[in-house]
Amino acid sequence: MDNLLIQTLRDQEDYATFAKGLRHETNRGAVLVATSALDSLLKALLMTKLDTSEMSSDQKQDLGNSIKNFTSKVALAHAMGLIGKSEAKALIALNEVRNKLAHKWDASFEDKNIQLACEKLPLEFLDTLEKTESETAYDRFKFQIDIMLRDLIARVGRIKLNGEITAFSEKSRIDRERAECPW
């Protein structure tokens, strides 16, 4: 599945197509699919900077096995300078939301623990839209994951192209009355 997502999300145009598919998912389904894409992009980001050219296939497999865990990928990417501190915190919070939704069959954004996990995201809404706490939590998740997916797609592409690592995201500020999440 990793290779399929990496191929699918190679640029912003592919992301737009991917995002259209997310519109047809339930909130829970969108969370699971979008975080899976994040996981694949993290692996791609790491693999662009790891020199595996002289490794045997067994060594490459061992390397792949050592970075299977999402939080391990985040920690390694942060330690390698591929993502910033704020981005690492956002990724961990997104994964926390994913885990809370994935491991409890009746979980939803109505759940206070999921809302609290969403509040950890480095995202501020500038608008005054009146939405329920669950709608606001889902908006926080959607906008943050949209930002991270776009940033990681661009970063992987730039590193592959010229080895350049771009500036890291900090706290994002979004006016939901003017900005729209593609899904």
Secondary structure, DSSP 8 states (H G I E B T S, - for coil): -HHHHHHHTSSHHHHHHHHHHHTTS-HHHHHHHHHHHHHHHHHHHHHHHS--TT--HHHHHHHHHHT-SHHHHHHHHHHTTSS-HHHHHHHHHHHHHHHHHHS-TT--TTSHHHHHHHHTSSEEE-S-----HHHHHHHHHHHHHHHHHHHHHHHHHHHHHH---------EEE-TTT-----
